[in-house]
Amino acid sequence: MDVKIEQGWKQHLAPEFDKPYFRSLAERIRQDYADPSVRIYPPGNRIFAAFDASPFDDTKVVIIGQDPYHGPGQANGLCFSVAPGIQMPPSLVNIFKEVCDDTGAPMPADGDLSRWASQGVLLLNSSLTVKEHQPKSHSNIGWETFTDAAVDVLANSRDNIVFMLWGSDAIRKGAKIDRDRHLVLTSPHPSPLSAYRGFFGNHHFSRANQYLVAHGKTPVIW
């Protein structure tokens, strides 16, 4: 199957595209996008935006989300990110609060995280699509298998990647990552329901940069 995705990721994920689960997933997604009675996010040309924005060979940090935002105009294919002009969701506000407290960076004017992606931060949702107003509506149809494969191939093919895993779902997704080979940072989710239980004060952003610098990589301008 010819999947339009960044060439490095395409090369490493090629075995997935011809597996029965992915063919079934692709057919289900095509049907849902074609169904006039439902709206699917993100736009079809943004499904693999996280991979396109952070090429395989350039990725040095991975942040894992759950599934795309399910409100109109919010999802842009990068986890936690929204386009300029879209109100920042509460979890994203909390992420920026921790960035500010941790690094001293000012609160940004918008929630567009493509500026992180362009520096090698893979902003990956576990599920890459969702029905409008129906969170997790495309869970357990094959996306998790595909994004697990993406995490695995990155962790097994590269060294000294920083994985930021927030919340139990993301932590489970990183269970097989070799902690001797990579830096794996875990904490509660930045959601208002859990941020005060350990997301605030986790210092993941400064710790990530310290690790990157120690391994000869350029730190991220958060």
C-alpha positions in Angstrom: 0.0 0.0 0.0 1.4 3.4 -1.0 1.0 5.6 2.1 1.9 9.3 1.7 4.3 9.9 4.7 7.8 11.3 5.2 10.3 9.1 3.3 12.4 8.1 6.3 9.3 7.0 8.2 7.9 5.3 5.1 11.1 3.3 4.7 11.1 2.1 8.3 7.3 1.5 8.6 6.9 -0.1 5.2 6.3 -3.6 6.7 3.2 -2.3 8.5 1.5 -0.9 5.4 0.9 -4.3 3.9 -0.2 -6.1 7.0 -3.9 -7.1 7.2 -4.6 -4.9 10.2 -3.4 -1.8 8.4 -5.3 -2.6 5.2 -8.5 -3.0 7.3 -7.7 0.2 9.2 -7.2 2.1 5.9 -10.5 0.9 4.5 -12.4 1.8 7.7 -10.8 5.3 7.7 -11.6 5.8 4.0 -15.3 4.9 4.7 -15.6 7.2 7.6 -14.1 10.2 5.8 -16.5 9.6 2.9 -19.5 9.3 5.2 -21.4 12.6 5.0 -23.2 11.9 8.3 -20.0 12.1 10.4 -17.0 14.5 10.6 -13.6 13.1 11.1 -10.5 14.9 12.5 -7.9 15.9 11.5 -8.4 16.7 7.8 -7.4 13.8 5.7 -4.2 15.4 4.5 -3.1 15.9 8.1 -3.4 12.3 9.3 0.3 11.7 9.2 1.3 15.3 9.9 3.4 14.3 13.0 5.6 12.1 10.9 5.9 14.7 8.1 6.8 17.5 10.5 9.5 15.5 12.3 11.4 13.3 9.8 12.6 9.9 11.1 16.3 10.8 11.0 15.7 14.2 12.7 13.5 13.0 15.6 15.2 13.4 19.0 12.2 13.9 21.3 8.9 12.0 21.3 5.7 13.3 23.0 2.8 10.9 23.0 -0.9 11.9 23.2 -4.1 9.9 23.2 -6.2 10.9 20.1 -6.8 14.1 18.2 -8.9 16.9 19.6 -12.5 16.2 18.6 -13.9 19.7 18.4 -14.3 21.7 15.1 -11.0 23.2 13.9 -8.9 22.0 16.7 -7.0 18.9 15.5 -4.0 19.5 13.1 -2.3 16.2 13.2 0.2 17.0 16.0 -0.7 15.8 19.5 -1.7 18.6 21.9 -1.3 21.2 19.2 -3.8 23.6 17.7 -3.5 26.1 14.9 -3.0 29.8 15.5 -6.3 31.5 16.3 -7.8 28.4 17.9 -8.3 28.6 21.7 -5.8 26.5 23.6 -7.3 23.5 25.3 -6.7 23.1 29.0 -4.1 20.4 28.7 -2.0 22.5 26.3 -2.3 25.5 28.6 -0.9 23.3 31.4 1.9 22.1 29.2 2.9 25.7 28.5 2.7 26.6 32.3 5.2 23.8 33.0 7.5 25.0 30.2 7.4 28.5 31.6 8.0 27.3 35.2 10.7 24.9 34.1 12.6 26.8 31.5 11.6 30.4 31.9 10.2 30.6 28.4 7.3 33.0 28.1 3.7 31.8 27.5 3.4 31.7 23.7 0.8 33.6 21.8 -0.8 30.5 20.2 -0.9 26.7 20.6 0.8 25.8 17.4 3.5 23.2 18.3 4.8 22.9 14.7 7.7 25.0 16.0 8.6 22.1 18.3 8.1 19.6 15.5 10.5 21.4 13.2 13.2 21.0 15.8 12.8 17.2 15.9 10.0 16.7 18.4 7.6 13.9 17.2 4.1 14.9 18.5 2.4 11.5 18.1 -1.1 10.6 19.1 -1.8 6.9 19.8 -4.8 7.1 17.5 -4.4 9.3 14.5 -8.1 10.1 13.8 -11.3 10.6 15.7 -15.0 11.3 15.1 -16.3 14.8 15.9 -17.3 15.1 19.6 -16.5 11.4 20.2 -13.2 10.9 22.0 -11.5 7.6 21.5 -14.0 6.8 18.7 -11.2 5.4 16.6 -9.4 3.6 19.3 -9.0 -0.2 18.9 -9.4 -0.2 15.1 -5.7 -0.5 14.4 -4.1 2.8 15.0 -2.5 1.8 18.3 -0.8 -1.1 16.6 0.6 1.2 14.0 1.8 3.9 16.4 3.3 1.2 18.6 5.3 0.1 15.6 6.4 3.6 15.0 7.6 4.0 18.6 9.3 0.6 18.5 11.2 1.2 15.2 12.4 4.6 16.4 13.6 3.1 19.8 15.3 0.2 18.1 16.9 2.0 15.2 18.1 5.2 16.9 20.0 6.1 20.1 19.6 8.7 22.8 16.0 9.7 22.0 14.0 11.5 24.8 10.5 10.0 25.3 8.0 12.1 27.3 5.2 9.9 28.5 2.3 11.6 30.3 -0.5 9.6 31.7 -1.0 5.8 32.0 -1.9 5.3 28.3 1.4 6.9 27.1 3.4 5.2 29.8 2.1 1.8 28.6 3.0 2.7 25.1 6.6 3.1 26.1 6.9 0.0 28.2 9.3 -1.7 25.8 11.7 1.2 25.4 15.3 0.4 26.5 16.0 2.8 29.3 19.7 2.3 28.9 19.6 3.4 25.3 17.1 6.3 25.7 15.8 8.8 28.3 12.2 7.9 29.2 10.4 10.6 31.3 7.1 9.8 32.8 4.5 11.7 34.8 0.7 12.2 35.2 -1.1 13.7 32.2 -1.3 17.5 31.8 -5.1 17.4 31.9 -6.7 19.6 34.6 -7.9 16.4 36.3 -4.3 15.1 36.9 -1.8 17.9 36.3 -1.5 18.8 40.0 -0.7 15.1 40.8 2.8 15.4 39.3 2.8 16.9 35.9 3.5 20.3 37.3 7.0 20.3 38.5 8.2 17.3 36.5 10.9 19.4 34.8 10.7 17.3 31.7 11.6 20.1 29.3 14.8 21.1 31.0 15.7 17.4 31.7 15.2 16.6 28.0 17.5 19.4 27.0 20.2 18.5 29.5 20.1 14.9 28.1 20.2 16.1 24.5 23.2 18.4 25.1 25.0 15.6 27.0 24.7 13.5 23.9 25.8 16.1 21.5 22.4 17.2 20.2 21.0 20.7 19.9 18.5 21.5 22.7 14.9 22.3 21.9 13.7 25.8 22.1 10.5 25.2 24.0 
